[in-house]
Amino acid sequence: NSMEIITLLLFILIGTGITNLVVNATILDSLRDFMILKSEELDETFGELIESLLSCMMCAGFWLGALVSIFFPINFLAAGIIISLTSHFYSVLIGGFESFDNLSEAVIVENAEE
């Protein structure tokens, strides 16, 4: 059914987008730092867990996918796995583009110096 495919794609876009915001958005840096600091005050191990969760696309993706599944007709475990994997794929893809961009800039600078 085309509506189910659209719903799944919407779920993936929303879940992956939220995960990217939570893990990478510079506007949330101070909030992430605050949450890590406060969780470390409670317990050092808990602080390490929160820091790992907030800096890992797959980790955050799993839990945020499960949370977003509240609004979609999808099993929370499947939702967590789907968003975890798509978030990881997204971060690898973007990382690859950034590496290529850095490489191309280095080549341009090297050619300009010759």
Buried (B, 14 or more C-beta within 10 A) or exposed (E): EEEEEEBBEEBBEBBBBBBBEBBBEEEBEEEBEEBBEEBBEEEEEEBEBBBEBBBBBBBBBBBBBBBBBEEBEBEBEEBBBBBBBBBBBBBEEEEEEEEEEEEEEEEEEEEEEE
